[in-house]
Amino acid sequence: MRFPYLPDASGGYVPLFLAPQAGVSESPFRRLCRRFGADVVVTEFVSAEGICHGNERTREYLRFEEEERPIGVQIFGAGPERMAEAAALVSDVYRPDFVDINFGCPVKKVVKRNGGSGCLRDLGLVERIVRAVVRATPLPVTTKIRSGFDEKTRDPVTIGLRCQDAGAAVVTLHPRTRADMYSGHARWHEIAALVDALDIPVVGNGDIKTGEDARRMQEETGCAGVMIARASHGSPWVFAGARAALDGRRLPPLPDPAERLAICLEHAQNAVDFERNHKKAVIEFRKHMGWYTKGLPNGRQLRTRLFSLTTLEETREVLKCYLERELASAA
């Protein structure tokens, strides 16, 4: 099935994707990234077992708002039948715009259960999973892969071809192996090779730190879309810069400290509104707070104070006092 959120072979507009990131790509953050220019978002990766068992925490991962569309739900697992069951349930109950299969996660606890990039040790299994999921859902099925499990198995073109042959509508490549984790450099030439080899669209992912990086990746690889992951942490405005660069416009200025913290508070408010337990929301938001305040003057002392707070009201007051103090010292 064709993926409708990417251009056809004639090219043109290059969409930006927010990567599925555990503990980061929650609904409040996805909405914020959409506002800054992300064209397509994907949920945090969700266990097929958790979906099939009706796990309460899993149901929380699957929640999304209409304004987030187009949105994909990313699932992971090692059993074709279980993955198919999960895809069917997600499609029927949650009705996302597409289903994405995670063949890229390098985290040990996922890999040891043969999920994520663990599947890349057995390309027959990869193909069986994709075929089973494609049969189980009327939605487009996409796959996110790495270049291999390790250097010995590094072969992104063969992996991508197996996904395409099994019915995947899109392949997203992060050109590192599982053994690489996040070290070294993403080999963008492997994205270009995959683009040349496949008939379906390829989305590039890896080492996009700035808007200019997004433009450079697209020009060097010919990828149909660009996916941004870690560069979005505490910087959802990276999508605005990437959009400008891809469109050949001047990059917008980065937000000053006051603007940055205003965006941070907007994100925090959305997180509190979305989470039923407000104290839990504030505590879990600390990771985002750390990213938003990175690089700010006296940021370490600010983070120490913020990480002790449990209400949004206290957070607002601390940030207000910080800005007043920093503005006064700069005058």
Secondary structure per residue as TSV (DSSP state, phi and psi in degrees):
chain	resnum	aa	ss	phi	psi
A	1	M	-	360.0	134.6
A	2	R	-	-67.1	143.5
A	3	F	-	-90.8	114.0
A	4	P	T	-79.0	-3.0
A	5	Y	T	-102.5	15.2
A	6	L	S	-128.9	149.6
A	7	P	-	-67.6	159.5
A	8	D	-	-79.5	-169.2
A	9	A	T	-62.0	-19.1
A	10	S	T	-73.2	-10.3
A	11	G	-	80.8	-149.1
A	12	G	-	108.3	-132.9
A	13	Y	-	-59.0	133.0
A	14	V	-	-107.8	107.8
A	15	P	-	-73.4	153.8
A	16	L	E	-107.0	134.8
A	17	F	E	-113.8	136.8
A	18	L	E	-86.6	124.5
A	19	A	-	-68.2	148.7
A	20	P	-	-72.5	120.4
A	21	Q	-	-135.0	119.7
A	22	A	T	-60.0	129.9
A	23	G	T	76.6	1.5
A	24	V	T	-125.1	-50.0
A	25	S	-	-81.5	48.9
A	26	E	-	-75.1	166.3
A	27	S	H	-54.2	-45.9
A	28	P	H	-59.1	-38.2
A	29	F	H	-72.9	-38.7
A	30	R	H	-59.8	-42.2
A	31	R	H	-64.8	-38.6
A	32	L	H	-66.1	-43.1
A	33	C	H	-65.3	-36.0
A	34	R	H	-60.7	-41.1
A	35	R	H	-63.3	-31.8
A	36	F	H	-88.7	-2.1
A	37	G	T	125.5	1.5
A	38	A	-	-67.2	127.5
A	39	D	S	-85.0	-33.4
A	40	V	E	-137.4	137.3
A	41	V	E	-124.3	158.5
A	42	V	E	-133.6	142.8
A	43	T	-	-67.0	167.4
A	44	E	-	-57.2	151.3
A	45	F	-	-68.8	140.4
A	46	V	E	-124.5	134.8
A	47	S	E	-69.6	131.1
A	48	A	H	-60.9	-37.3
A	49	E	H	-62.3	-44.9
A	50	G	H	-61.9	-39.2
A	51	I	H	-63.3	-47.8
A	52	C	H	-68.2	-30.1
A	53	H	H	-86.2	-3.4
A	54	G	T	68.3	30.8
A	55	N	-	-58.3	131.5
A	56	E	H	-62.0	-43.1
A	57	R	H	-63.6	-37.7
A	58	T	H	-62.6	-40.8
A	59	R	H	-59.9	-34.4
A	60	E	H	-65.1	-38.3
A	61	Y	H	-63.5	-26.6
A	62	L	T	-89.1	-6.6
A	63	R	-	-71.0	136.9
A	64	F	-	-153.2	161.6
A	65	E	-	-99.7	155.5
A	66	E	G	-59.5	-33.5
A	67	E	G	-67.2	-11.6
A	68	E	G	-80.5	-15.3
A	69	R	-	-63.8	145.4
A	70	P	S	-76.0	135.2
A	71	I	E	-134.0	141.1
A	72	G	E	-111.7	149.3
A	73	V	E	-101.3	124.8
A	74	Q	E	-97.3	128.7
A	75	I	E	-118.7	154.0
A	76	F	E	-139.1	154.1
A	77	G	-	168.5	172.1
A	78	A	S	-114.1	-4.8
A	79	G	-	-109.5	120.1
A	80	P	H	-54.6	-43.0
A	81	E	H	-65.6	-43.1
A	82	R	H	-66.8	-40.5
A	83	M	H	-63.9	-39.3
A	84	A	H	-64.8	-43.4
A	85	E	H	-61.0	-43.3
A	86	A	H	-64.9	-42.3
A	87	A	H	-62.9	-41.6
A	88	A	H	-64.4	-42.9
A	89	L	H	-64.8	-46.1
A	90	V	H	-60.8	-43.2
A	91	S	H	-63.3	-42.1
A	92	D	H	-74.4	-41.2
A	93	V	H	-91.3	-44.4
A	94	Y	T	-99.0	-23.5
A	95	R	-	53.1	57.3
A	96	P	-	-72.9	-177.1
A	97	D	S	-89.9	-21.0
A	98	F	E	-161.4	165.9
A	99	V	E	-115.9	129.0
A	100	D	E	-110.8	140.0
A	101	I	E	-106.0	128.9
A	102	N	E	-88.7	108.6
A	103	F	E	-115.6	21.5
A	104	G	-	-120.9	-21.6
A	105	C	-	-59.4	126.7
A	106	P	-	-97.2	2.3
A	107	V	-	-65.1	136.2
A	108	K	H	-56.4	-45.5
A	109	K	H	-66.7	-24.1
A	110	V	H	-82.7	-45.1
A	111	V	H	-64.1	-37.5
A	112	K	T	-67.0	-18.1
A	113	R	T	-95.8	12.9
A	114	N	T	69.2	18.4
A	115	G	-	-92.7	177.4
A	116	G	G	56.0	-134.3
A	117	S	G	-70.0	-11.0
A	118	G	G	-59.7	-30.5
A	119	C	G	-64.1	-23.5
A	120	L	G	-68.7	-8.4
A	121	R	G	-76.1	-11.2
A	122	D	-	-142.2	92.8
A	123	L	H	-69.5	-21.5
A	124	G	H	-64.3	-40.0
A	125	L	H	-65.4	-42.2
A	126	V	H	-55.1	-48.2
A	127	E	H	-65.6	-40.9
A	128	R	H	-64.9	-38.7
A	129	I	H	-63.7	-46.8
A	130	V	H	-62.3	-45.7
A	131	R	H	-60.9	-41.9
A	132	A	H	-65.1	-42.2
A	133	V	H	-68.6	-42.1
A	134	V	H	-59.3	-41.7
A	135	R	H	-67.4	-27.1
A	136	A	H	-87.4	-15.6
A	137	T	-	-131.7	144.5
A	138	P	S	-81.0	-4.8
A	139	L	S	-86.0	157.5
A	140	P	-	-59.9	143.0
A	141	V	E	-114.6	126.6
A	142	T	E	-117.2	162.2
A	143	T	E	-131.8	143.6
A	144	K	E	-116.5	121.3
A	145	I	E	-125.5	162.9
A	146	R	E	-103.9	177.1
A	147	S	E	-75.6	-10.2
A	148	G	E	159.8	176.9
A	149	F	S	-79.1	-38.1
A	150	D	S	-152.0	-175.6
A	151	E	G	-62.2	-35.6
A	152	K	G	-64.2	-32.7
A	153	T	G	-103.4	10.7
A	154	R	-	-67.3	111.5
A	155	D	-	-164.3	68.9
A	156	P	H	-61.5	-30.3
A	157	V	H	-66.3	-45.1
A	158	T	H	-64.2	-41.9
A	159	I	H	-60.8	-45.8
A	160	G	H	-63.5	-39.6
A	161	L	H	-65.1	-38.2
A	162	R	H	-64.4	-39.1
A	163	C	H	-65.1	-45.3
A	164	Q	H	-61.4	-46.4
A	165	D	H	-62.6	-28.7
A	166	A	T	-83.1	-6.9
A	167	G	T	114.4	5.7
A	168	A	-	-63.3	142.0
A	169	A	S	-90.0	-23.4
A	170	V	E	-149.5	147.0
A	171	V	E	-122.3	126.6
A	172	T	E	-103.5	127.2
A	173	L	E	-114.0	125.0
A	174	H	E	-101.6	105.0
A	175	P	E	-79.6	59.8
A	176	R	E	-130.4	159.4
A	177	T	E	-90.2	170.7
A	178	R	T	-61.2	-39.3
A	179	A	T	-64.4	-28.9
A	180	D	T	-68.0	-26.5
A	181	M	T	53.2	-114.9
A	182	Y	T	-119.3	18.5
A	183	S	-	-86.1	166.9
A	184	G	S	65.8	-154.7
A	185	H	-	-118.4	142.5
A	186	A	-	-67.8	131.1
A	187	R	-	-87.5	88.8
A	188	W	H	-61.3	-25.4
A	189	H	H	-62.9	-23.8
A	190	E	H	-71.3	-31.9
A	191	I	H	-64.4	-44.2
A	192	A	H	-60.8	-41.7
A	193	A	H	-64.0	-37.8
A	194	L	H	-68.3	-39.8
A	195	V	H	-57.7	-43.3
A	196	D	H	-68.2	-31.0
A	197	A	H	-85.3	-28.6
A	198	L	-	-98.9	154.1
A	199	D	S	-93.1	-17.2
A	200	I	S	-95.3	162.8
A	201	P	-	-65.5	148.1
A	202	V	E	-118.3	131.6
A	203	V	E	-104.8	132.8
A	204	G	E	-94.1	142.5
A	205	N	E	-146.0	141.0
A	206	G	S	124.5	122.3
A	207	D	-	64.4	31.0
A	208	I	-	-90.8	104.6
A	209	K	-	-105.9	-25.1
A	210	T	S	-137.6	170.1
A	211	G	H	-60.5	-38.5
A	212	E	H	-63.7	-33.8
A	213	D	H	-61.3	-39.8
A	214	A	H	-61.8	-44.6
A	215	R	H	-63.0	-44.0
A	216	R	H	-64.7	-42.1
A	217	M	H	-59.2	-46.2
A	218	Q	H	-64.4	-41.1
A	219	E	H	-68.3	-36.9
A	220	E	H	-79.2	-26.7
A	221	T	H	-112.6	-23.4
A	222	G	-	74.1	16.9
A	223	C	-	-62.5	149.6
A	224	A	S	-79.5	-21.1
A	225	G	E	-152.7	161.4
A	226	V	E	-123.0	129.0
A	227	M	E	-107.1	132.6
A	228	I	E	-114.0	134.3
A	229	A	-	-119.5	-99.0
A	230	R	G	-62.1	-26.3
A	231	A	G	-64.3	-16.9
A	232	S	G	-82.9	-12.7
A	233	H	T	-63.6	113.2
A	234	G	T	69.6	8.7
A	235	S	-	-144.2	59.0
A	236	P	T	-61.0	-19.5
A	237	W	T	-69.0	-7.7
A	238	V	H	-58.7	-27.8
A	239	F	H	-69.3	-35.0
A	240	A	H	-65.4	-40.7
A	241	G	H	-66.6	-40.5
A	242	A	H	-66.0	-40.7
A	243	R	H	-62.1	-44.2
A	244	A	H	-62.7	-45.4
A	245	A	H	-63.2	-43.8
A	246	L	H	-65.3	-31.6
A	247	D	T	-88.1	0.9
A	248	G	T	76.5	21.6
A	249	R	-	-101.6	163.9
A	250	R	-	-65.6	138.1
A	251	L	-	-67.2	137.1
A	252	P	-	-68.3	153.3
A	253	P	-	-65.7	149.7
A	254	L	-	-69.7	147.6
A	255	P	-	-64.9	143.4
A	256	D	-	-76.9	173.6
A	257	P	H	-53.8	-40.7
A	258	A	H	-65.2	-43.1
A	259	E	H	-66.1	-40.7
A	260	R	H	-60.6	-45.0
A	261	L	H	-73.6	-27.5
A	262	A	H	-66.0	-41.0
A	263	I	H	-65.2	-41.4
A	264	C	H	-57.4	-45.1
A	265	L	H	-69.1	-34.7
A	266	E	H	-61.2	-44.8
A	267	H	H	-61.7	-45.0
A	268	A	H	-62.3	-42.2
A	269	Q	H	-62.1	-42.8
A	270	N	H	-61.7	-38.9
A	271	A	H	-65.8	-42.3
A	272	V	H	-66.1	-41.8
A	273	D	H	-64.7	-33.5
A	274	F	H	-80.0	-33.3
A	275	E	S	-89.8	130.7
A	276	R	S	-67.4	-32.8
A	277	N	S	-97.0	104.1
A	278	H	H	-67.3	-38.3
A	279	K	H	-62.9	-43.6
A	280	K	H	-60.4	-40.8
A	281	A	H	-61.1	-43.4
A	282	V	H	-66.1	-41.5
A	283	I	H	-65.1	-44.6
A	284	E	H	-69.9	-20.7
A	285	F	T	-76.2	-10.3
A	286	R	H	-56.3	-35.7
A	287	K	H	-61.7	-41.5
A	288	H	H	-65.7	-40.2
A	289	M	H	-59.0	-39.6
A	290	G	H	-62.1	-40.5
A	291	W	H	-71.0	-41.9
A	292	Y	H	-63.9	-31.4
A	293	T	T	-95.3	-1.8
A	294	K	T	-63.5	129.4
A	295	G	T	88.8	-6.9
A	296	L	S	-75.7	151.6
A	297	P	T	-56.9	133.0
A	298	N	T	55.4	33.9
A	299	G	H	-64.5	-33.4
A	300	R	H	-64.6	-45.0
A	301	Q	H	-64.9	-37.1
A	302	L	H	-63.4	-44.2
A	303	R	H	-64.5	-39.6
A	304	T	H	-57.2	-42.0
A	305	R	H	-69.5	-45.7
A	306	L	H	-64.1	-35.8
A	307	F	T	-73.1	-5.5
A	308	S	T	-97.1	-3.9
A	309	L	-	-91.6	153.7
A	310	T	-	-129.8	4.6
A	311	T	S	-131.3	152.4
A	312	L	H	-69.6	-32.4
A	313	E	H	-62.6	-44.6
A	314	E	H	-62.4	-39.6
A	315	T	H	-62.3	-45.2
A	316	R	H	-58.8	-43.1
A	317	E	H	-66.6	-42.3
A	318	V	H	-63.3	-42.6
A	319	L	H	-68.8	-35.9
A	320	K	H	-63.0	-45.8
A	321	C	H	-65.4	-38.1
A	322	Y	H	-61.7	-47.4
A	323	L	H	-64.3	-41.9
A	324	E	H	-61.7	-41.0
A	325	R	H	-68.5	-42.9
A	326	E	H	-70.3	-39.1
A	327	L	H	-65.4	-38.9
A	328	A	H	-65.0	-40.6
A	329	S	H	-71.6	-25.2
A	330	A	H	-84.2	-14.9
A	331	A	-	-73.7	360.0
